[in-house]
Amino acid sequence: MWVGTSLIALHTPEMPRDIAVTAFVTGAAGGLGTALITALRAQGCQVSGLAESTEGAQRVRRAGAVPVLGSLLEPGPWQDQAVADWVFHLPPGPLDEARLTRRRAASIGRVRLRMDSQLLDVLAGSATRRIVYVADTSCYGPVGARPVTEDEPPRPSALGRIFAPALERLNCYIAAGLPIATALPGLMYGHSSWFRACVVEPVMAGRRVLQFGPTGAWVSAIHVEDCARALVHLAEHGKPGGRYFLVNDDPVRTHELASAFARVARRRFRAWRLPMWIASLAIGAALADFITADAVFSNIRLRGLGFRFRYPALEEGLLQVARSTS
């Protein structure tokens, strides 16, 4: 009978503004997770966040949420906390790995399917008003250097074929009545995660930045704070069953991310450029395919919901990163 309950939840009236919205965030200890907690707290939400370690729980608490220790792979107290007005599912992404082999990517894909099932099955009979699921743009494959919309038929890359089953299976949950809006962030940057390790730290320390190939691929980027704000916007305004690319207005070559950051940070830029074939040896074939292919996406659907970027262009976002670094 959970299908009927979920369908009713789709038509639940908006909660009065004087009643705080409750939110539950998976992957809450990561860079996007903590930024999302900050954005939710700015909206007056009561937030709990799932963390798999005591260190992660401390990061969740510092960001302003109530930490919940546990793993989506196992039943636990998180199942009670997950039944919130808004649920944000942030499964691990490909750039969380320093070296991603095809075998490791396949393992991550299997784990993601299990995580999704554990969470979405718990929410099946609940009154949750919106589930925002963060998917991966690699499921759309190397779409080229001209922006495409969410209606483009997915042609997954080698990495995308690992994550595509999870994206496809969402359709079953959506058809059953779960109010899922799917977010597909572009290349996310900020003072955290891969961007800190691969760009900010070497530039600020005067070290060379590792780059593959002569120019880098064309990509769509988004500042982590804008990404977090966009996720909150989707919880409020996203349509159940809708897919949304979360990218700014400024496609860029990947090599320009580091040189532009050095420029706004007023640091000397030095690069260590290696041939493309070395990328597979250094970071794994699956990840190499992903980061060396042109993939530019349109944000017209997100902007159509009324979302406004704080950092619509790369230069503005990098300036914020530089200021927060100094």
C-alpha positions in Angstrom: 0.0 0.0 0.0 3.0 2.3 0.1 2.4 3.5 -3.5 -0.9 5.1 -2.5 0.7 6.8 0.5 3.5 8.2 -1.6 1.1 9.5 -4.3 -0.8 11.4 -1.6 2.5 12.9 -0.4 3.0 14.3 -3.9 -0.1 16.5 -3.4 0.5 17.5 0.2 0.0 21.3 0.6 3.1 23.5 1.2 4.0 23.6 4.9 3.3 26.9 6.6 6.3 29.2 6.8 6.2 29.3 10.6 6.8 25.5 10.8 10.4 24.5 10.3 11.1 22.1 7.4 12.9 19.0 8.4 15.7 17.8 6.1 17.9 14.7 6.0 21.2 14.6 4.1 23.2 11.5 3.2 26.9 12.0 2.4 26.6 15.0 4.8 30.3 15.0 5.8 31.6 15.8 2.4 32.3 19.1 0.7 28.9 19.3 -0.9 27.2 17.8 2.1 28.5 20.5 4.5 27.7 23.2 2.0 24.2 21.9 1.7 23.7 21.9 5.4 24.8 25.5 5.5 22.3 26.4 2.8 19.5 24.5 4.5 20.2 26.1 7.9 20.1 29.5 6.2 16.5 28.7 5.2 15.6 27.9 8.8 15.5 24.1 8.2 16.0 21.5 11.0 18.8 19.3 9.5 20.2 15.9 10.3 23.1 14.5 8.4 24.4 10.9 7.9 28.1 10.4 8.7 30.0 7.1 8.7 32.7 8.1 11.2 33.2 10.2 14.3 35.3 12.7 12.3 32.6 13.0 9.7 30.0 13.5 12.5 32.1 16.4 13.8 32.1 18.0 10.4 28.4 17.6 10.2 27.9 19.2 13.6 30.2 22.1 12.8 28.2 22.8 9.6 25.1 23.1 11.8 23.3 19.8 11.5 22.5 17.0 14.0 24.9 14.1 13.1 23.6 10.6 12.6 26.3 7.9 12.7 25.7 5.0 10.4 25.8 3.6 6.9 23.1 3.3 4.2 24.4 -0.2 3.7 23.1 -1.3 7.1 19.9 -0.7 9.0 20.2 1.7 11.9 19.0 4.9 13.6 19.3 6.8 10.4 16.1 5.1 9.2 14.1 7.1 11.6 15.9 10.3 10.8 15.5 9.8 7.1 11.8 10.3 7.3 11.9 14.1 6.9 10.1 16.7 4.8 13.1 16.9 2.4 15.6 14.2 1.8 18.9 14.8 -0.1 20.7 11.8 -1.3 24.4 12.5 -2.0 26.0 9.1 -3.0 29.8 9.1 -3.5 31.0 10.4 -6.9 33.8 9.3 -9.2 36.1 12.2 -8.2 36.1 11.0 -4.6 38.8 8.4 -5.7 42.4 9.3 -6.3 42.8 6.4 -8.8 39.7 4.8 -10.2 40.1 1.5 -12.0 37.3 -0.1 -13.9 37.0 -2.7 -11.2 36.8 -0.1 -8.5 34.2 1.8 -10.5 32.1 -1.3 -10.9 32.3 -1.8 -7.1 31.1 1.8 -6.5 28.3 1.2 -8.9 27.1 -1.9 -7.0 27.4 -0.1 -3.7 25.4 2.8 -5.0 22.5 0.5 -6.1 22.4 -1.0 -2.6 22.5 2.5 -0.9 19.7 3.7 -3.1 17.5 0.7 -2.3 18.0 1.0 1.4 17.1 4.7 1.5 14.3 4.8 -1.0 12.6 1.7 0.4 12.6 3.3 3.8 11.0 6.4 2.3 8.4 4.5 0.3 5.7 4.7 2.9 6.5 8.1 4.3 5.1 11.6 3.9 8.4 13.0 2.6 7.5 15.9 0.3 10.6 15.9 -1.9 13.6 13.6 -2.5 16.5 15.3 -4.3 18.8 12.6 -5.8 22.3 13.6 -6.9 23.3 11.7 -9.9 26.3 11.8 -12.2 26.7 13.6 -15.5 28.9 10.8 -16.8 25.6 8.9 -17.4 25.1 11.3 -20.3 28.5 10.6 -21.7 30.8 12.8 -23.8 28.1 15.0 -25.2 30.5 17.5 -26.9 31.4 21.2 -26.5 28.0 22.6 -27.2 25.5 22.7 -24.3 22.8 20.0 -24.3 19.6 19.8 -22.3 18.4 17.1 -20.0 16.3 15.7 -23.0 19.5 14.6 -24.7 19.5 10.7 -24.9 22.1 9.5 -22.5 25.1 7.8 -24.1 27.1 6.8 -21.0 30.9 6.8 -21.1 32.9 3.9 -19.7 32.4 5.4 -16.2 28.8 6.4 -16.9 27.9 2.8 -17.7 28.7 2.0 -14.1 26.3 4.6 -12.7 23.6 4.5 -15.4 21.8 1.5 -13.8 21.1 3.6 -10.6 19.8 6.5 -12.7 17.6 4.2 -14.7 16.2 2.4 -11.7 15.0 5.7 -10.3 12.3 5.6 -12.9 10.7 2.7 -11.1 10.6 4.5 -7.8 9.2 7.6 -9.6 6.5 5.6 -11.3 5.6 4.1 -8.0 5.0 7.6 -6.6 8.1 8.8 -4.8 8.6 12.5 -5.3 12.1 12.4 -6.7 13.8 15.3 -8.5 17.2 14.3 -10.0 20.1 16.7 -9.9 23.1 16.3 -12.2 25.9 18.6 -11.1 28.7 19.6 -13.4 32.3 19.8 -12.4 32.1 21.1 -8.9 34.8 23.4 -7.5 35.4 25.2 -4.3 37.7 25.1 -1.2 37.1 21.4 -0.7 37.5 18.0 -2.1 39.4 17.4 -5.4 39.7 21.1 -6.2 41.6 21.9 -3.0 44.0 18.9 -3.4 44.6 19.3 -7.2 44.4 23.0 -7.7 44.3 25.2 -4.6 47.1 23.6 -2.6 49.7 23.3 -5.4 49.0 26.8 -6.7 49.2 28.4 -3.2 52.4 26.4 -2.4 54.1 27.3 -5.7 54.0 23.6 -7.0 53.2 22.5 -10.4 49.6 21.5 -11.2 49.3 18.1 -12.9 47.4 18.3 -16.2 46.8 15.8 -19.0 46.9 16.7 -22.7 47.5 20.1 -24.3 44.3 21.9 -23.5 41.9 19.9 -21.4 38.3 19.0 -22.1 35.4 21.4 -22.4 33.3 21.1 -19.2 30.4 22.8 -17.4 31.4 23.9 -13.8 29.6 25.0 -10.7 30.7 26.5 -7.4 29.9 24.1 -4.5 27.9 26.9 -2.8 25.7 27.4 -5.9 25.3 23.6 -6.2 24.1 23.4 -2.6 21.7 26.3 -3.1 20.4 24.7 -6.3 19.7 21.5 -4.4 17.6 23.4 -1.9 15.8 25.2 -4.8 14.9 21.8 -6.3 13.5 20.7 -3.0 11.2 23.7 -3.1 10.5 24.0 -6.8 11.7 20.9 -8.7 9.1 18.7 -10.3 8.8 15.0 -9.3 10.4 13.0 -12.1 12.3 15.9 -13.4 16.0 16.0 -14.2 18.1 19.1 -13.8 21.7 19.9 -14.8 23.4 22.0 -12.2 26.0 24.1 -14.1 26.9 27.7 -14.3 26.7 29.9 -17.5 30.4 29.6 -18.3 31.8 26.5 -20.0 35.5 26.2 -19.6 38.4 24.0 -20.5 39.6 22.0 -17.5 43.1 23.3 -17.8 41.8 26.9 -17.4 40.4 26.1 -13.9 43.9 26.0 -12.4 45.4 28.9 -14.4 42.4 31.1 -13.7 42.6 30.3 -10.0 46.3 31.3 -10.0 45.5 34.5 -11.7 42.8 35.6 -9.2 44.9 34.4 -6.3 47.8 36.4 -7.7 50.1 33.4 -7.7 52.5 32.2 -10.4 51.0 29.3 -12.4 53.1 26.3 -13.3 51.8 23.2 -14.9 53.2 19.7 -15.4 51.5 18.5 -18.6 51.6 14.9 -19.4 50.5 13.0 -22.6 46.9 11.7 -22.6 47.9 8.1 -22.5 49.5 8.5 -19.1 46.2 9.5 -17.7 45.0 5.9 -17.7 48.0 4.8 -15.8 47.9 7.7 -13.3 44.2 7.9 -12.4 42.7 4.8 -14.0 41.1 4.2 -17.3 37.5 4.8 -16.2 38.2 8.2 -14.6 40.6 9.1 -17.5 37.8 8.6 -20.0 35.5 10.8 -18.0 37.8 13.8 -17.4 39.3 13.9 -20.9 36.0 14.1 -22.9 34.1 17.2 -23.8 30.8 17.4 -21.9 28.9 20.7 -21.7 25.4 21.1 -20.3 22.7 23.7 -20.4 21.2 25.2 -17.2 18.1 26.5 -18.9 15.7 24.1 -17.1 17.2 25.1 -13.7 16.9 28.8 -14.5 13.4 28.2 -15.6 12.5 27.3 -12.0 13.7 30.7 -10.9 17.1 29.8 -9.6 19.7 32.6 -9.6 23.4 31.9 -9.4 25.6 33.6 -6.9 28.6 32.8 -9.1 27.3 32.6 -12.7 30.8 32.9 -14.2 34.0 31.0 -13.3 36.0 34.1 -12.5 33.5 35.2 -9.8 33.5 31.8 -8.1 37.3 31.4 -8.2 37.7 34.8 -6.6 35.6 33.6 -3.7 37.8 30.5 -3.3 40.9 32.6 -3.4 39.6 35.0 -0.7 38.6 32.1 1.5 42.1 30.6 1.1 44.0 33.6 2.1 
